[in-house]
Amino acid sequence: MEFIKVNKQYDKYVALIELNRPKELNALNLQLMGELRDALKKLDDDDNVRSIIITGNEKAFAAGADIKQMADKSAIDMLKIDQFSTWDQIRKTKKPLIAAVSGFALGGGCELAMTCDMIIASETAKFGQPEIKIGVMPGAGGTQRLTKAIGKAKAMELVLTGRFISGEEAMGYGLVNKVVPVEMYLFEALSLAKEIALMSPIAAQLAKEAVNRSFETHLDEGLTFERKNFYLAFATEDQKEGMAAFVEKRKPEYKGK
């Protein structure tokens, strides 16, 4: 891996992926995204990983896509490159993803953070979709996920003006889970990841799938999907362990089976 660093055991059951193009403020080129896709697939298949943190550095989570790779491309060139198939694979990650964001999360960086399930931000975090300023528009979910997260009016404003919002604003709009001092943002993301990792990994995956389905379907269909996943949880050893531990007033020891 040239443009990311992967620590499969950053903590017990917690993996950490660091975007690593510091000179380019972690601009998301095709190679970096391919490496990220492949790393997430391997971590998804690793039974010793139950939650995953994606982060950058204090200056930038990711300042956007790599414009140099796109500036001279035609529509047909972009169609053939098919960069969004990589994003689709990242979106299908089954295990909980937490974005730990400090500094810039702009354009593709904001879209990558929103592809994660939760976002912890530092006080210096800046979110935005500034593609309009270079004559294009968001293409990796910015118009869709941002609208679902913060509502049509505010999303329209940000997409059409390209202006940035702070972590505090983002939390107020419901885009971010928590804002903490710069020196604490990765620690806070780790605390959240560790808390999730204590749960049944199968139940966590089923629950994540059900929450995501709520954005893709009507209520009746979503409820049906939720109930099927609820019933499926009763086919696991973790369900027996969790309920037995509750009755016996002890901590459960989940094995992901």
ChimeraX attribute file (.defattr): number of C-alpha atoms within 10 A of each C-alpha:
attribute: neighborCount
match mode: 1-to-1
recipient: residues
	/A:1	13
	/A:2	10
	/A:3	19
	/A:4	20
	/A:5	18
	/A:6	18
	/A:7	14
	/A:8	19
	/A:9	13
	/A:10	15
	/A:11	15
	/A:12	15
	/A:13	20
	/A:14	22
	/A:15	23
	/A:16	25
	/A:17	20
	/A:18	19
	/A:19	26
	/A:20	22
	/A:21	19
	/A:22	16
	/A:23	7
	/A:24	14
	/A:25	22
	/A:26	27
	/A:27	27
	/A:28	25
	/A:29	20
	/A:30	15
	/A:31	13
	/A:32	19
	/A:33	22
	/A:34	20
	/A:35	18
	/A:36	24
	/A:37	20
	/A:38	16
	/A:39	18
	/A:40	25
	/A:41	17
	/A:42	11
	/A:43	23
	/A:44	19
	/A:45	12
	/A:46	12
	/A:47	11
	/A:48	16
	/A:49	22
	/A:50	28
	/A:51	28
	/A:52	30
	/A:53	26
	/A:54	26
	/A:55	26
	/A:56	28
	/A:57	20
	/A:58	20
	/A:59	18
	/A:60	26
	/A:61	33
	/A:62	32
	/A:63	24
	/A:64	26
	/A:65	20
	/A:66	17
	/A:67	12
	/A:68	9
	/A:69	11
	/A:70	12
	/A:71	9
	/A:72	8
	/A:73	12
	/A:74	10
	/A:75	8
	/A:76	9
	/A:77	11
	/A:78	12
	/A:79	11
	/A:80	9
	/A:81	12
	/A:82	11
	/A:83	16
	/A:84	15
	/A:85	13
	/A:86	16
	/A:87	19
	/A:88	13
	/A:89	15
	/A:90	21
	/A:91	17
	/A:92	14
	/A:93	20
	/A:94	21
	/A:95	24
	/A:96	22
	/A:97	24
	/A:98	25
	/A:99	26
	/A:100	28
	/A:101	35
	/A:102	30
	/A:103	24
	/A:104	26
	/A:105	32
	/A:106	28
	/A:107	28
	/A:108	26
	/A:109	27
	/A:110	26
	/A:111	27
	/A:112	24
	/A:113	26
	/A:114	22
	/A:115	23
	/A:116	19
	/A:117	16
	/A:118	21
	/A:119	26
	/A:120	29
	/A:121	33
	/A:122	25
	/A:123	19
	/A:124	19
	/A:125	27
	/A:126	25
	/A:127	29
	/A:128	27
	/A:129	28
	/A:130	23
	/A:131	21
	/A:132	16
	/A:133	13
	/A:134	10
	/A:135	7
	/A:136	9
	/A:137	17
	/A:138	17
	/A:139	14
	/A:140	20
	/A:141	18
	/A:142	24
	/A:143	18
	/A:144	15
	/A:145	17
	/A:146	23
	/A:147	18
	/A:148	14
	/A:149	16
	/A:150	17
	/A:151	14
	/A:152	13
	/A:153	9
	/A:154	14
	/A:155	22
	/A:156	15
	/A:157	11
	/A:158	20
	/A:159	23
	/A:160	15
	/A:161	15
	/A:162	20
	/A:163	16
	/A:164	19
	/A:165	17
	/A:166	19
	/A:167	28
	/A:168	20
	/A:169	15
	/A:170	23
	/A:171	18
	/A:172	13
	/A:173	14
	/A:174	15
	/A:175	23
	/A:176	21
	/A:177	16
	/A:178	20
	/A:179	24
	/A:180	19
	/A:181	13
	/A:182	18
	/A:183	12
	/A:184	15
	/A:185	24
	/A:186	26
	/A:187	14
	/A:188	19
	/A:189	25
	/A:190	23
	/A:191	13
	/A:192	16
	/A:193	25
	/A:194	18
	/A:195	12
	/A:196	17
	/A:197	22
	/A:198	17
	/A:199	18
	/A:200	24
	/A:201	24
	/A:202	22
	/A:203	20
	/A:204	21
	/A:205	18
	/A:206	19
	/A:207	17
	/A:208	16
	/A:209	19
	/A:210	20
	/A:211	15
	/A:212	12
	/A:213	17
	/A:214	16
	/A:215	12
	/A:216	10
	/A:217	12
	/A:218	10
	/A:219	12
	/A:220	10
	/A:221	12
	/A:222	18
	/A:223	15
	/A:224	12
	/A:225	17
	/A:226	19
	/A:227	12
	/A:228	13
	/A:229	17
	/A:230	15
	/A:231	10
	/A:232	14
	/A:233	19
	/A:234	12
	/A:235	11
	/A:236	16
	/A:237	15
	/A:238	22
	/A:239	20
	/A:240	14
	/A:241	17
	/A:242	18
	/A:243	12
	/A:244	14
	/A:245	14
	/A:246	11
	/A:247	9
	/A:248	10
	/A:249	9
	/A:250	10
	/A:251	12
	/A:252	19
	/A:253	13
	/A:254	18
	/A:255	15
	/A:256	17
	/A:257	12
